[in-house]
Amino acid sequence: MGATLFRKVWDAHTVRTLPSGQTQLFVGLHLVHEVTSPQAFDMLRQHGWRVAFPERTFATVDHILPTDSLRRPFIDVMAEEMTAALERNCREFGIPLTMPDSGQQGIVHVIGPELGLTQPGMTIACGDSHTSTHGALGALAFGIGTSQVRDVLASQCLALEPPKVRRIDISGRLAPGVYAKDVILTIIRRLGVHGGVGYAYEYGGPVIDRMTIDERMTICNMSIEGGARAGYINPDETTFAFLRGRRFAPSGDAFDRAVAWWRTIASDADADYDDRVVIDAATIEPTVTWGINPGQSVGVGEPIPNTGRDAATDEALAFMDLAPGRPVAGTPIDVAFIGSCTNGRLSDLEEAARIVRGRRVAPGVKALVVPGSQTVSRDAEKRGLDEIFRRAGFEWRGAGCSMCLGMNTDRLEGRQVCASSSNRNFKGRQGSPTGRTLLMSPAMVAAAAIAGRVVDVRTMLEEVPA
Ligand code: SF4
C-alpha cells in the first residue's frame, strides 16, 4: 500500500515522538504577521531566547492596515502601534519583513505563494487559521496560536497530533458560473463545519486537477472552516509552472532538482486513506451562506431553511433575520466586499470584473475591491481592472485583509448585510456585532453589488454588456 503526501511530508519533518504522544515536527517556513506575534516576541525576550531560524521566518503586515490610506503614521493609533511593534521585533530578531513600501506587501497567505516562499513538501506554520491556503501547492500548512508562534520562533518546531487523512474527490466538470468558492462551500455544507475534526483534507479528482493554483488556494483556504487541521492538493505540472521564476523558488538546475523531488512527495496512486468522499460537480450550484457559520449555505436556487430544524438553524435564522422558506436569491444587500486571502487574487478580480464591466453598482450599496497583495493590485491595474471597478462605482483599495475581519477601519455598521468573498460569516466577524455576512464567490458578490440583492451570477454571465 502506498503513502499519502501527508504521511511522506509528516515523516520527513518528524524530529521525534514526544512523551505526550505528539510529534515534534520541524517547520520549514514560519510566516508571521502583526496580530499574533507581539506577545510571542515578548515571551522570547523574557526568556532571553533568539529566533532559531530567522532565515526560515518571513513577516508581513496585513490584518490591521487601513486600505484607504497607507500614509504613516496611520491615523488609527492601534494600527500604527502594531505595525511599529512588528518592525521593531523583526529588526531585533533579524526577520525579513515585507512592508507596503516594498511593493510586495499583502495578506500573508497571498504573498507566501506569490513570492515562491510556499513550496511543495514543506511544513508551514502561521499564527492565522487560514494557513491551510498554502496546501494548494502541496505543503502541509498549519494555523497556530500565539504560544505556538513563540514555540516555532524559539525552536522552529511544533508539537502536533498526527491527524487522519480524508480524500475528497470532485468528479465531473463545473458548470459556467460555478467557481472554486462554490466547491468548498458545498464541501463544508455536506460534511459539516465539524466534519473535518481530526482530519487533514486531501482534495483531488478531475475538477481539482483542472484548477489553477489561485482556485486551489480558495479550496484549501477554507479547509479550517470544515474543521480540518490542514488541506492540501498534490503538486503537479500546474504547481511547477506556477512556481518557476518566483523570487524565492529555486532557480536553474536547482529548480529541476526540486521538481524531481516534488514529484516523489505526491500521494501514491494506491495510497491508503482513512476516509474517502466523492462529490459530483454537476450537483454544485453558485452557493450563498444564509447563517452564521460557513456550513449554513444553500445553492442560489434554493430556499433559506425554515425554523424548527435544529437549535443551530434557529439561532442563525434569529440572528440573520432573513426570510426562512424563501429563496436566498433576492436577499437585499448593503455592502459588497471583494477581497481576502480566500478570493483576493488576480483571477478573482478578473472574474468579478467580467460581471461589473459596463454596469453600475446599485444605489445605496457600498462596494469595495481590496486586492490581496500589492502585486495583485499592480497586475490588475495593468489590465485596467481598477478602472472597470471604479467606473461601476466600486472603491479600489490598497492591499490588506480589510473587511474580512473587524480589525481595521473597514467595518460593517449596525445590521448591514454584506455580500462577501471572504471565509467567515461568524457573528461580528466584519466589525459590527450585529452585522450580517453572506459568503459567496467574487463573481456572485459582483453580481449582488450590481443588482443590490443576491442574484444568480449565471443570469449576468449570459448578458454581459458590450
Ligand atoms: S484575509 Fe481574513 S482570513 Fe485571510 S489572513 Fe486576513 S483576516 Fe485572516
Boltz pocket constraint, residues with backbone or C-beta under 6 A from the ligand:
constraints:
  - pocket:
      binder: B
      contacts: [[A, 62], [A, 63], [A, 107], [A, 108], [A, 109], [A, 128], [A, 130], [A, 340], [A, 341], [A, 342], [A, 400], [A, 401], [A, 404], [A, 405], [A, 422], [A, 423]]
      max_distance: 6.0
